[in-house]
Each structure stands twice: as C-alpha cells, then as structure tokens.
Amino acid sequence: MRLGRHTLGRWNLLVLLGSALVTTALGLATQPLAAQTTTAAASAYRQGQFQRADDLLAGAAREGLLVDADALVVRGFARYQTGQYAAARRDFQAVLDRNPRYADAWYGLALIARAQGRAADALSLNREALSIDPDRADLRALQAALTGRQVMAAGQ
C-alpha cells in the first residue's frame, strides 16, 4: 500500500498527538513541553514577534510548566523590546538569582538601564556581563558605546 505525502503527514501528526496525550496523562510531558515552548518563543523573538514570544512564555508559566533561565531570558528580551522594562528587569533578575554568571541576564539589565538613561548603571551591569563572557562582540560594542557616552558627558 502506497501512502501519499499528505496521508503520511496526517498519520505522523495523529501518532504525535496520541503520544503527547498519553505522555501528558502520565505527567511526563512537562519538561519537553516547556522546552518546546521556549524554542517556539525564541523563534518568535528572532522573527521580531516580541509580544508573541512574551505571550508564549507567560502562558507556559500560567500552565505550571517549568520556566527555566533560558525561557526567562527570552521573555526578558521580548519584554525589553516591547518597552516593558519593569517586567523585563524582573525576568533578568530572577535568572541572576538562580545563576549570577548568566551573561545574557546582565546584558539585558544593561540594555534596560541604557534605555532609561542610566548610562553609569548600564556600564556597570555590562561590565558584569563582560567579566563572564569577554569575547562577545555585542557586549564589547555596548561597553564602547557606554564608555564613549560617559567620556562625552564628562567633557561637557
């Protein structure tokens, strides 16, 4: 019996859905589902769909799914992009409370401080990120921009 591409696709989808339902019923799907949600949110973020990324991860948290440090960082950056600075700051801080050596969380806090006109704080926060990951070009670029801004402000 020869199955067409669409038939095979539907069959795979049915098998996948059935497996997901059984796994969920057994309580085993929380971890993979959370990872899938984080991946989907990261993809939405990369596509510039910042609110969608935030919504996906907020929904995961409401459903009681594990929201790990990576998910919080993605949500923090999505919230930063949509101007929700206080919420983004909470996400980045929650990551740092779990792991103070997470460079992206420090970087996110630095970006928020810069956006709010707190260049000295941004410089200090970005230094933390650089101490963890000194080879990152985006961290070095922000450091240079912030240092240049401080030099200009001191000269005026």
C-alpha positions as CSV (number, residue, x, y, z in Angstrom):
1,M,0.0,0.0,0.0
2,R,1.4,3.3,-1.0
3,L,0.7,6.3,1.1
4,G,0.7,9.8,-0.3
5,R,2.7,12.6,1.3
6,H,-0.3,14.2,2.9
7,T,-1.6,10.9,4.2
8,L,1.7,10.1,5.8
9,G,1.8,13.7,7.2
10,R,-1.6,13.2,8.8
11,W,-0.6,9.8,10.1
12,N,2.5,11.2,11.7
13,L,0.5,14.1,13.2
14,L,-2.0,11.6,14.7
15,V,0.7,9.5,16.2
16,L,2.5,12.6,17.6
17,L,-0.8,13.9,19.1
18,G,-1.6,10.5,20.6
19,S,1.8,10.2,22.1
20,A,1.6,13.7,23.5
21,L,-1.8,12.9,25.1
22,V,-0.6,9.7,26.7
23,T,2.6,11.3,27.9
24,T,0.7,14.3,29.3
25,A,-1.8,12.0,31.0
26,L,1.2,10.3,32.7
27,G,2.6,13.6,33.8
28,L,5.8,13.1,31.8
29,A,5.4,15.9,29.2
30,T,6.1,18.9,31.4
31,Q,9.8,19.1,30.7
32,P,9.7,18.6,26.9
33,L,6.6,20.8,26.5
34,A,8.4,23.6,28.4
35,A,11.4,23.2,26.2
36,Q,9.2,23.2,23.1
37,T,7.5,26.4,24.3
38,T,10.9,28.0,25.0
39,T,12.1,27.1,21.5
40,A,8.9,28.5,19.9
41,A,9.2,31.7,21.9
42,A,12.9,32.0,20.9
43,S,11.9,31.5,17.2
44,A,9.1,34.2,17.6
45,Y,11.7,36.5,19.1
46,R,14.1,36.0,16.2
47,Q,11.3,36.8,13.8
48,G,10.7,40.1,15.6
49,Q,7.4,38.8,17.1
50,F,8.3,40.1,20.6
51,Q,4.8,40.1,22.0
52,R,4.2,36.6,20.8
53,A,7.4,35.4,22.5
54,D,6.3,37.0,25.7
55,D,2.8,35.6,25.4
56,L,4.0,32.0,24.8
57,L,6.3,32.1,27.9
58,A,3.7,33.8,30.1
59,G,1.2,31.1,29.1
60,A,3.7,28.4,30.0
61,A,4.2,29.9,33.4
62,R,0.4,30.1,33.9
63,E,0.0,26.5,33.0
64,G,2.6,25.5,35.6
65,L,5.2,24.5,33.1
66,L,8.8,24.8,34.0
67,V,10.1,28.3,33.0
68,D,13.9,27.9,33.1
69,A,16.6,30.5,33.0
70,D,16.7,30.4,29.2
71,A,13.0,31.0,28.9
72,L,13.2,33.9,31.4
73,V,16.0,35.5,29.4
74,V,14.0,35.2,26.1
75,R,10.9,36.6,27.8
76,G,13.1,39.4,29.4
77,F,14.4,40.4,26.0
78,A,10.9,40.2,24.4
79,R,9.6,42.4,27.2
80,Y,12.5,44.8,26.8
81,Q,11.8,45.1,23.1
82,T,8.1,46.0,23.8
83,G,9.1,48.6,26.4
84,Q,8.0,46.6,29.4
85,Y,11.2,47.5,31.3
86,A,10.0,46.6,34.8
87,A,8.8,43.2,33.8
88,A,11.9,42.5,31.8
89,R,14.1,43.6,34.8
90,R,12.2,41.1,37.0
91,D,12.8,38.3,34.5
92,F,16.6,39.1,34.2
93,Q,16.9,39.4,38.0
94,A,15.1,36.1,38.5
95,V,17.7,34.5,36.3
96,L,20.6,36.1,38.2
97,D,19.1,34.9,41.5
98,R,19.4,31.4,40.2
99,N,22.7,31.8,38.3
100,P,24.7,35.0,38.8
101,R,27.0,34.0,36.0
102,Y,24.4,34.3,33.2
103,A,25.9,37.0,30.9
104,D,22.7,37.5,28.9
105,A,20.8,38.5,32.0
106,W,23.4,41.1,32.9
107,Y,23.4,42.3,29.3
108,G,19.6,42.6,29.4
109,L,19.8,44.7,32.6
110,A,22.4,46.9,31.0
111,L,20.2,47.5,28.0
112,I,17.3,48.4,30.2
113,A,19.5,50.8,32.2
114,R,20.7,52.4,28.9
115,A,17.2,52.7,27.6
116,Q,16.2,54.5,30.8
117,G,19.1,57.0,30.5
118,R,21.1,55.4,33.3
119,A,24.4,55.1,31.5
120,A,26.6,54.7,34.6
121,D,24.4,51.7,35.7
122,A,24.4,50.3,32.2
123,L,28.2,50.5,32.1
124,S,28.5,48.7,35.5
125,L,25.9,46.0,34.5
126,N,27.6,45.4,31.2
127,R,31.0,45.1,32.9
128,E,29.5,42.1,34.8
129,A,28.4,40.5,31.6
130,L,31.9,41.1,30.1
131,S,33.6,39.6,33.1
132,I,31.6,36.4,32.4
133,D,31.9,36.4,28.6
134,P,34.7,38.8,27.5
135,D,34.8,37.6,23.8
136,R,31.2,38.6,22.9
137,A,31.1,41.3,20.3
138,D,27.7,42.7,21.4
139,L,28.9,43.2,25.0
140,R,32.1,44.9,23.8
141,A,30.2,47.2,21.5
142,L,27.8,48.2,24.2
143,Q,30.7,48.8,26.6
144,A,32.5,51.0,24.0
145,A,29.3,53.0,23.3
146,L,28.6,53.5,27.0
147,T,32.2,54.4,27.7
148,G,32.2,56.9,24.9
149,R,28.9,58.4,26.1
150,Q,30.4,58.8,29.6
151,V,33.6,60.5,28.3
152,M,31.4,62.9,26.2
153,A,29.2,63.7,29.3
154,A,32.3,64.3,31.5
155,G,33.7,66.7,28.9
156,Q,30.6,68.8,28.6
